[in-house]
Amino acid sequence: MAPVLPVVLPLQPRIRLAQGLWLLSWLLALAGGLTLLCSGHLLAQLWNLGTFLAPSCPFPALPQTALAAGAVALGTGLGGAGASRASLDAARYPPWRGVLSPLLAAGTAAGGGLLALALGLTLILPVSLHQGLEEGLEAALVHYKDTEVPGYCQAKRLMDELQLRYHCCGRHGYKDWFGVQWVSNRYLDPSDQDVVDRIQSNVEGLYLIDGVPFSCCNPHSPRPCLQSRLSDPYAHLLFDPRQPNLNLWAQGCHEVLLGHLQGLSGTLGSMLAVTFLLQALVLLGLRYLQTALEGLGGVIDGEGETQGYLFPGGLRDILKTAWLQGGTAHKPAPEEALPEEEPPKEVLPEA
């Protein structure tokens, strides 16, 4: 059977291949470590922002898959560096001969598969962020007032911290607060006619006002924070409702968080692409180095030329050999033939 993609490797090319693999393996280990850091950072961000993301959103699967892929790439890089270093010394290489085959199999199947999957997720899952943030932020605004409802006691604090930290207001803008009741009923005076009128004028019986929480106010504004009666141009001196950015955060939290998380996923995708390329180069180089050294009995400075290859035969030949070996293994062994009985010896009559 003719080997697949054979390459003749004399002494000096074999040595340069081992030295280049040592450098590439350390670069792969570095890329795998950076992938771990990027995926861990994105996972931590999602942990903190999980309240504002719909539970059905599949986006967290991206950093989880990338975390596993980075760990495998880091292990492959460290293993490749050790094997390529040991291959330069005939006394240190023999223990690695039994390790290289499992390392190549694990790096190709587990590492390559996880990296390819993570790269695919970086192209698909960021699209799901839009709908996930829409649903999550809508629920956060609705439950802002439920400070005494089990499961939502921290909703107000988390939303205020989000708006203050990311300099945003509402879901798409400050007017989103006009359509939800964000003031708890415990702070409403039932004897106030204005409160009664507002509740009765709403079909759902909600207390709606044209105001926003304090966390929407921009502290860099030179004027005091304006939170209520924002639709009335005559309620505040020299206040124009058409320019709320002079007083409130201009952007909605959906736009800010979407850009933030998609930026992190883009950085992670770039690291995954670099890691995938380095892992492919390291695995190919290790395979050629392994097959070349096997032809010399594990000695890199052996005399003469040797041949490195990917597979010992073509795919058709490999499948045919495996089929024949499998058929031979399952074929019942023929029964052992009984030894033939020796013909009786003639007894000569005594003289």
N, C-alpha and C positions, 0 to 999 in steps of 0.2 A: 504493500500500500504506500502510495506517495504521500509524504507529509504535507500539511496545509501551510502555505506561506513560509517555506524554508528560507533561512538566511545563513550564509556561510560566515562563521565567526573565527578568524585567526586569533592569535594570542593578544595582540594589542587592542583590537576592537572589543574583545571580551573584557579586558581590564577597564577600558573606557566605559563600557556599558555598566559594569558594576559600580564604578565611581559616579557616573551620572545618575544611576538609580538611587544611590545613597543620598545625593542632593535632592532629587525629586521626592523621595520618601519623606524627608524632613519638611519639604514644602507642603506635602500632602498632610502631614501631621499638624503643621501650622494652620493650614486652611480648615482642617477638621476642627481644631480648637476654636478658631474664629467663628465657624458655623455654630458650634455649641454656644458661644457667647451671644451671637445674634439671635438664635432661636430661644435661648433662655431669657434674653431681654424682652423679646416680643411676647413670650409666654407670661412673664411677670406683668407686662403692661395689660394684657388681657385679663389677668387675675384681678388687677385693680379696677379695670373698666368693665368687669363682667356684669355689673348691675345694669349697665346701659347697652348691653348686647342681648338680643333675643336668645333664649335657651336653645332654640332650634337651629341657630346659625352654626354651620360646620367650620367656620374659619379657624377655631382653635386647633383643628387637626393639622394645620400647616406647621406651626412651631413644634408640635409633638412629633410629627414625622421627621422634621428636620433635625430635631434633637437626637433621635435614634440614628439618623444617617450620619450626623457629625461624629457621634461616638464610634461608629464602625469605621469611618474614614480615619479618625485619629488612631485607632488600633491598627488599621492596615498600614498607615504611614510608619508607625513605630516598628511593626513587624518587618516591613520592607527595608527599613534602614538597618535593622539588625541582620537580616539575611544577606543583603548586598555587602555589608561590611565583612561579615564572616566568610563570604565567598572568595575574598581576596587572600584568605589564609587557609591552606589545605588542612591544617590541624583543627581549625575552628568550624569548618563548614559541615562535617559529617552530622552533628546533631540537628542541623537545619534541614537536612535532606528530607526528613519525615515531616517537617513542619510546613514546608513550602506548599505542598499540594492542598492541605486543608486551608491554609491562608489564602491561596488563590481562589479556591472554591467559595469560601466565606466572603471574601472581598468582592467577587463577581456577583454572586447570588444575593447576599444580604446587602452589602454596601451599594453595589450598582443598582439593585432594585429599589432600595430606599431613596437613593439620590434621585433616580429617575421619577419616582413617585412624588417626592417633595418638589421637584422642578415643575411637574405637572400641576401640583396644587397651587404653586405660586402664580400660575397663569389662570386658574379657574376660580379659586376660593375668594380672592379679593373682590370679585363681583358680588358675592353674597353678603359682603359687609354693608352695602347700601341698605338692603332690606332689614338686616339684623339690627343696625343702628336706628332705623326708622321705628321699629317695633319697641326696641329697648328704651329709647328716649321718650317715646310717647307714654309708656308705662311709668317711667320715672316722673314725668310731669303730673300724671294723674294721681300718683301716690305721694306726692310731695307733702300733702296735708295730713297724711295718715301716720302721724308720729306716735299714736297710741294703739295702732293696729298691729297685732303680731305678724312678724315677717316684713314689715315696712317701717319699723321704728327708726331706722337709720336712713330712710329715703331722703328726707329733707337735708340732713347733714351731707350726704354724698353728693346730692345735686348742687348744693351751695359750693362745696369744695371743687366740684368739676367746673362750674362756671368761673370761679375765681382763679383756678389754676390754669385753665385753657383759654381764658379771656373770651368767653362765649356766652350767649343768652338764648334760652329756649332751644327748640329743636332746629328750626330754620331761621329764627329771628325772635325779637322780643315780643312780637304780637302773638306768638304761640301761647303765652301765659294768659292772654285775654280769653281764650277758649276753654280754660280749665279752672276749676276751683282749687286754688292753691292755699287759701286761708282755711284753717280748721274751723269747724262749727263751734268748738268750745270757746273760740275767741270772738264769736259774733253775738251781738246783743239782740235777742229776739224781740225786744220792745222797740227797737229802732225801726221807724217806718221805712227808711231807705233800705235797710237790710231786708225787710219783709217784701218790699216792692221788687227788689232785684231777684230774690228767690222765686217769687210768684211769676215774674216775667219770663222765667226760663222753663222750658218744657220739662227738663230733667230735674228741676228743683235745685239748681246749683247757684251758688253765690259767685257771680262773675263780675270782675271789675277790669278796668283798663289800667292795670298796674302790674308791677313785676317785683320779684324778691330783691332784697338788698344786694345779693351776689351778682346781679346784672349790672350794677353801677360800676362805671369806669373810675377808679381812684385817681387817674391822671387828669380827669376833668377839673377845670378850675372852679366850677360852680358846685353847690351842694347837690347831693344825690336826689334825683327826682324819680319817685317810684309809683306815684298814683296820678290818676287823671291825665294820662299821657296822650289821650286822644283829643283833649280840649286845649286848643291853642291859646285860650284866654285864662287858663287856670294858673299858669306860671309866667312870670315876667320874662320877656325876651326868649321864650322857648318855642322852637319850631319843631313840631312832631315829624316833619319830613326829613329832619336831620338828627336822628336819635344817637348817631355815633358821637355827637358832642357830649353826651351824657351816659349812654349805655354801651355795652359791648356790641360791636357792629355785626359780628358773625354769629351764626347759629352753631350749636354744639355738634350737630350732625356733620356739617362741612369741616369743622376743625378736626374732629375725631377720625373722620374718613380719610382726610389727608395725612394725618399722623400715622395711622395704622397701615395705610397703603404704602407710605414711605418706608416704614420698617420692613414690610413684606418685600418691597422692591430691593432693599439692601440685602435681605436674607436670600432672595433669589439670585442676586449676583454672586454671593458667596457660594451658594449651592452649585452654580454653573462652573465656577473655578474649581471647586472641590471635585466635581464630577470629571472634569477634564484631567486633572492631576491623577485621580484614582485610575482612570482608564490607561494613562501613560505608565503608571507604576505597575499595574497588573500585567500589561503587555510586556514591559521590560523584564519583569520577574519571570514570566513564563519563558521568554527566550533565553534568559540566563540559566534557568533551571534545566531546560532541555539540552542546552549546550554543555553544561557541566556534567549532565548524566552521561553524555557520550564520551567524556574523559574520565569517568569514574569519580567525579566530584573534585577534580584538581584543575584550578583555573589556568595554571601555567603549564599544563601538559603539552607535550610536543604535538605538532601537527594541527591541522584545521579540524573544526567540528561544526556541526550544523544545529542551529536553533530553529524551532518551529512552534506553531500554536497547537496543532493536533497531530498525532502520529499518522493519521490517514484522513481521507475525505469523509464528509458526513455520511455518504452512502456506504462507504466501506465500514465505518464505525458502527452504523446501525446493523449492517449485515453480519458483522462479527458478533455484536451483542445478541442478535437473534439466534445465530448458530450456537453461541455459547449457552444461551438460555435453553435452546432445544436439546442440546446435549446434556445439560444439567437435569432436565426433567425426563429424559428418556430412561426407562427402566433398564438397569444393568442386566445383561444376559446372564442366565443361570450358568453357574460354573459346570462345565462338563465333567461327568464322573470319569475318573481314570479308568482306562481300559484294563480289563482283567488280562493278566498274562496267560497265555495258553499253557495248559498243564504240561509239565515236563514228562517226556517219555521215560518210563523206568525200564532200564535194560535188565533183562533176566540175568541172574547170576550164573556165571559159568560153572 
